[in-house]
Amino acid sequence: MASSRKNKQLYIDAEALSTMALVQEGLISPVTKLMTEAEAIEVRETKMYKGVSFPFPFLLAPNGKENEICLKDLKQGDVVDLVHERLIVGELIVEETFEIDPKERLVCIYGTADESHPGVKNTLKRLGNIAVVGDYKVSYPLISSTKKIVQEKIKETGAKNVSALTLSASPLNRAHERMIRQAIDQSDLVVLFLLKPFTSNGLRYDVRHDALMTFIEHFLPQNKIVVIPLENSYIFAGYNELILDALVAKNYGCNRLFIGSHHAGLGLYYDDQQLNSIFDISKDMNMKITTVKDYVYCNQCRTLVSTTTCPHGQHHHIHYHSSSILELIKEGMMPPSVLVRREVSASILVALFPDRFKKLQSIYDALMPNNGLMEEHNEEDFYINLMGLYQTSSLT
């Protein structure tokens, strides 16, 4: 609804709205509300909340001059409208306000306050000096609807062993496919969280989603997997990412999390002079963490292999570096099908380069084998069959 001036107003951005909605829906439980100053101090010192590992206080401290004026004037019991892009998206009943140190909070989230860190730089712009606490309610259908989708899928399939897998899939490659299949093989149902960042230099979410669904619809048992968007805001940072991934997965109804063995958040870190890892934290959550080996293509084995089982040296291995594959796609080139399935490449290229060929039908008829009949073909058909020509080997 349109913004009104009856109540005091706080202006929040999309990241704050999304994160507040996650908490409201119980998806980062045991965190179910904004934390008081006393709770924030305890979490900052112990990295625990209600007996479960949690990396930093959950606070609302929006930046901006108007917000600062409003926050300084708030009193217990005041009702505040939460406004996003000129629309009232919720309200908050004030319990207390307190000052915070933005740099201290940045260290809690990222492990550093160095502004050369891209996450620190972006978060600093949106972080104020005063936090507000109180019961709130926000409207954000995306998150409430996805929670319902997963719950209905679990009920429909009767799944007991529900696994989670979080991917950017920018772009979806053959190693991702192997990881997904491994998760399906060991689960009744896989909830695949497709990351939806607020800032990204990679492929758009809709392009990645369509490519992923192309793979699922043609090559996987569809009753064994459900795809859910996961808006990974600033709270999913550093080693915090895996902690939050595990919490979100558990609260969606999953009891296992599959992660790549080279995941940045998997490594060890020190906390209160003790060496910890995600495996220690998962015990608090009753979540099983399964690491998936690094897959490569070996030109001697002529298939995807784990680096721990292949006897050949690294000089025989093709690695699945998403950034390098993405560079090919951005230049309009089809990655070799040993890297990306041709149906996936076709889906992405059609989205990125619409109406690329002015005389598509005549090019198709001239280059592709056919049944001797006139057939209508689209650009996706063209890319798929073009890769078939690339793979013809009798003249090479």
Secondary structure, 3 states (H helix, E strand, C coil): CECCCCCEEEECCHHHHHHHHHHHCCCCCCCCCCCCHHHHHHHHHHCEECCEECCCCCCCCECCHHHHHHHHHCCCCCEEEEEECCEEEEEEEEEEEEECCHHHHHHHHHCCCCCCCHHHHHHHHHECCEEEEEEEEECCHHHHHHHHHHHHHHHHHCCCCEEEEEECCCCCCHHHHHHHHHHHHCCCEEEEEEECCCCCCCCCHHHHHHHHHHHHHHHCCHHHEEEEEECCCCCCCCCHHHHHHHHHHHHHCCCEEEEECCCHHHCCEEECCEEECHHHHHHHHCCEEEEECCEEEECCCCEEEECCCCCCCHHHEEECCHHHHHHHHHCCCCCCCCCCCHHHHHHHHHHHCCCCCCCHHHHHHHHCCCCCCCCCCCHHHHHHHHHHHHCCCCCC
